[in-house]
Amino acid sequence: MTLDEAERIVDESMEPDLVWRGALLPLVSGSPDRLRRDQARTEWVAERADRALLRARVRFKHLTRRVSQERRDDGVWGPVEATFLEDGEAETSEIIRVDVEAHVVDLIEGLSTHHFGYPGMTLTREVSRDGKPHVVEWVSQSINGIIELRADPQTGPHGVIRFFIRVRNTTEPLQRLVGLEDSRAFALVGCHAILSLDKGRFISIEDPPAFSARYVALCESEGTRPVIVDDSARILFSAPISAIDRLDR
């Protein structure tokens, strides 16, 4: 199964509010903000997957800030009220996909690390509206991150393997981030992972078979929970849990 097929199945099976919640924010030294998280980790188990190919697609939204300005009669540039589609100030986003794949036997040998990054962008367009100079500017910030994968065989007759994926936002903004709003431009919004196996089966964390209960009990996830989304048990969705959700429990 390709990652495109797995992605389609996840999007058809999951509510959008579940898929695109939370965010991974740049780590700010000394921040007392309990809602700030720079990484998410998911652990799960599978059986008969030692010869499998594990594919992972990490998705997140990258925000772009749009600002409209016009030159007033006194020559000073100022913000435009949102009377047109491209007027005012707003945020848009694009979905970023980072694909990683590895044979399980290689993940058993050691941690697999994949670095990714996207440069910032500033795009300016000059227009004339109602006879006045008008500028629309789109600004997005550079972001960087790391994806880590690992597989650990467990003892026993069922060929159980414990898996691990961690996604970290390693962005280091040049400016000082004062609050949550400042961090949004550098965030991995709604960051989550879609994973698939071509052999073996993922084991349910919520309703594990009796033989796997002790292995499942070892799994610890941070900011996520693993959900099996297909009948073949070969597609796993690392569902993001926002810090607010966790604090409410």
C-alpha positions in Angstrom: 0.0 0.0 0.0 1.3 3.4 -1.0 1.4 6.4 1.4 -1.0 8.2 -0.8 -3.5 5.4 -0.4 -2.9 5.3 3.4 -3.4 9.0 3.6 -6.7 8.8 1.7 -8.0 6.1 4.1 -7.0 8.1 7.1 -8.7 11.3 5.8 -11.9 9.3 5.0 -11.9 7.5 8.4 -11.0 10.4 10.8 -12.8 13.6 11.7 -10.8 16.7 10.6 -10.9 18.0 14.1 -9.0 14.9 15.3 -6.5 15.0 12.4 -5.5 18.7 12.6 -5.4 19.5 16.3 -2.5 20.7 18.4 0.9 22.1 17.2 4.6 21.5 17.8 6.2 24.8 18.8 9.8 25.9 18.9 11.3 25.3 22.3 11.8 28.5 24.3 14.3 28.2 27.1 12.8 28.9 30.5 9.2 29.2 29.2 6.6 28.5 31.9 4.0 27.8 29.3 2.5 24.4 30.0 0.8 24.3 26.6 4.1 24.5 24.7 5.4 21.3 23.2 8.2 20.9 20.7 8.0 17.2 20.1 5.5 14.3 19.9 6.3 10.6 20.3 4.2 7.6 19.5 5.0 4.0 20.5 3.1 0.9 19.3 3.6 -2.8 18.6 3.2 -5.1 15.6 3.4 -8.8 15.0 5.1 -10.7 12.3 6.6 -7.5 10.9 10.3 -8.3 11.1 10.6 -8.6 7.2 8.3 -5.6 6.6 8.8 -2.2 5.0 7.6 0.6 7.3 6.5 3.7 5.6 5.8 6.9 7.4 4.2 10.2 6.2 4.5 13.1 8.6 2.0 15.9 7.8 1.6 19.4 9.3 0.3 22.8 8.2 2.8 25.7 7.6 1.2 29.1 8.3 1.6 32.1 6.0 0.7 35.6 7.2 -1.0 37.9 4.6 -1.0 41.6 5.2 -2.6 44.3 2.9 -1.5 47.9 3.0 -2.3 51.1 1.1 -0.6 54.5 0.8 -2.8 57.1 2.3 -3.2 60.7 1.1 -0.5 61.8 3.5 2.0 59.3 1.9 2.1 57.0 4.9 1.5 53.2 4.4 -1.2 51.7 6.6 -3.3 48.5 6.9 -6.3 48.0 4.8 -9.6 46.9 6.3 -10.9 43.6 5.0 -13.4 44.7 2.4 -11.9 42.6 -0.4 -10.8 39.0 -0.5 -7.1 40.0 -0.3 -7.6 42.9 2.1 -6.7 43.1 5.7 -4.6 40.7 7.7 -5.1 37.0 7.7 -3.4 33.6 8.0 -3.4 30.9 5.4 -1.7 27.5 5.4 -0.3 24.8 3.2 0.0 21.1 4.1 3.6 19.9 4.2 4.3 16.2 3.7 7.5 14.5 4.7 7.9 10.8 3.6 10.3 8.3 5.2 10.5 4.6 4.7 12.8 1.9 6.2 13.0 -1.8 6.4 12.2 -3.0 9.9 15.4 -5.0 10.0 17.4 -1.8 9.5 15.4 -0.1 12.3 16.2 -2.9 14.6 19.9 -2.2 14.0 19.6 1.3 15.2 17.7 4.7 15.3 16.9 6.1 11.9 17.0 10.0 11.8 15.6 12.1 9.0 16.1 15.9 9.0 13.7 18.2 7.1 13.4 21.9 6.6 11.5 24.5 4.5 12.8 28.0 3.8 10.8 31.1 4.6 9.2 33.2 1.9 8.3 36.8 1.4 6.1 37.6 -1.6 4.9 41.1 -2.4 2.4 42.1 -5.1 1.7 45.8 -5.9 -1.8 46.6 -7.2 -3.9 49.7 -7.7 -7.4 49.9 -6.3 -9.6 52.9 -6.3 -6.7 54.9 -7.7 -4.5 54.2 -4.6 -1.3 52.2 -4.5 -2.0 48.9 -2.7 0.4 46.2 -1.6 -0.4 42.6 -0.6 2.5 40.8 1.2 2.7 37.1 2.1 5.2 36.1 4.7 6.1 32.6 5.9 9.0 31.7 8.3 11.7 29.0 7.9 11.0 25.8 9.8 13.1 22.8 10.6 12.5 19.4 12.2 13.6 15.8 12.8 11.8 12.5 12.4 13.2 9.5 14.3 12.2 5.9 13.9 13.2 2.8 15.8 12.2 -0.9 16.2 12.8 -3.2 19.2 12.1 -6.9 19.0 10.3 -8.3 22.1 10.9 -11.7 23.7 8.3 -14.4 23.1 6.9 -16.7 20.5 4.7 -14.2 18.6 7.3 -12.1 16.8 6.2 -8.9 18.5 8.1 -5.7 17.7 7.8 -2.5 19.6 8.0 0.6 17.4 8.8 4.3 18.1 8.4 7.5 16.0 9.3 10.9 17.3 8.8 14.2 15.5 10.6 17.3 16.8 10.3 21.0 15.8 14.0 22.1 15.9 13.4 25.6 14.5 15.5 28.3 16.0 13.8 31.7 15.3 16.2 34.6 15.0 13.8 36.9 16.9 12.7 36.5 20.4 9.3 34.8 20.8 7.3 36.5 23.4 4.0 34.5 23.5 2.0 31.8 21.8 1.0 34.1 18.9 4.6 34.8 18.0 5.3 31.1 17.9 2.5 30.3 15.5 4.5 31.2 12.4 7.2 28.7 13.4 4.8 25.9 14.4 4.2 22.5 12.9 0.4 22.9 13.1 -1.6 19.7 13.5 1.5 17.6 13.2 0.8 13.9 12.9 2.1 10.7 11.3 0.5 8.1 9.0 2.3 4.7 9.1 1.9 1.6 7.0 3.3 -1.9 6.8 3.5 -4.2 3.8 3.8 -7.3 6.0 2.6 -8.2 9.5 -0.1 -6.4 11.5 -0.3 -3.5 13.9 -1.7 -4.5 17.3 -4.4 -2.4 18.9 -3.4 -0.4 21.9 -6.9 0.1 23.1 -8.0 -3.6 22.7 -4.9 -5.8 22.4 -5.2 -9.6 22.2 -4.2 -11.4 25.4 -0.8 -12.4 24.2 0.2 -8.8 23.5 -1.1 -7.1 26.6 2.3 -7.0 28.4 4.0 -5.5 25.3 1.3 -2.9 24.9 1.7 -1.9 28.5 5.2 -0.8 27.8 4.2 1.7 25.1 4.4 5.3 26.1 3.3 8.1 23.8 3.7 11.9 24.3 1.2 14.2 22.7 -0.3 11.5 20.5 -2.2 8.2 20.6 -1.9 5.4 18.0 -5.1 4.4 16.1 -5.5 1.5 13.6 -7.7 2.7 10.8 -8.1 -0.2 8.4 -9.4 -3.8 8.6 -6.0 -5.3 7.6 -4.4 -3.5 10.6 -1.6 -2.3 8.3 -2.3 1.4 8.6 -1.7 3.3 11.8 -2.6 6.9 12.5 -0.5 8.8 15.1 -3.4 10.9 16.3 -2.3 14.3 17.8 -3.6 15.3 21.2 -3.3 19.0 22.0 -1.9 20.0 25.4 -5.2 21.6 26.2 -7.0 18.2 25.7 -4.5 16.6 28.1 -4.8 19.2 30.8 -8.6 18.8 30.7 -8.5 15.1 31.5 
